[in-house]
Structure formats: structure tokens, C-alpha cells
Amino acid sequence: MITVNLYYRGENGNARRFAEEMEASGIADAIRAEEGNLRYEYFQPLNDLETVLLIDSWRDQAAIDAHHESPMMRELAALREKYDLHMTAERFTGEDLGADARFIRK
């Protein structure tokens, strides 16, 4: 599994409006339905109302590559431009929590 955390940053609430339009337009649901998508969820940090975090998880790199070639990417890119958003990203690969598992309350 590969997870990419994408931080969308804008001004005047544009990052939140972007995420809301992604959901309302059905683009987010279409991405969730793509082969290999495991998670596609937006969050907003409580201490930064100008940022929205997307947690985007995929089965493998091939699924990500197919997603990047999909029609949704053009629509998504147009919305990023519409809301003048800038991005940073973090990439993680699925690993067992190992010693950290003892800190997770289930």
C-alpha cells in the first residue's frame, strides 16, 4: 500500500471550497471507485483553516499511475487552478506498526 498525504493550501477559504466542490461534483467519488484506490478523504487541521489535507491511499504504484492518467486528473487540476491552490506532499508505504502498535488503543 502507498499513502500520499497532500496538503492543499490557499487563501480566503479556497482550500476548503476546493474539497467541498470535489465532493459535491462527484469527482472524489469517481476517484474512490477507481481500481486500486483504498482511501480518498479530506481533512482540515484545526489550527490552519487555509489548508486541507487529502489522505490518498492506493494498492500499488501501478494503481497510482493509472489514476494519474485518468480523466479525473484533468478535472482535479482545473479545480486546483480555479481555487489557486499550492501543494506539498508526503509519501508513505504500508508497513507493520511494529513497536508502535502498543501505543494504539483499539
Buried (B, 14 or more C-beta within 10 A) or exposed (E): BBBBBBBBBBEEEBBBBBBBBBEEEEBBEBBEEBEBBBEBEBEBEEEEEBBBBBBBBBBEEEBBEBBEEBEBEEBBEEBBEEBEBEEEEEEEEEEEEEEEEEEEEE
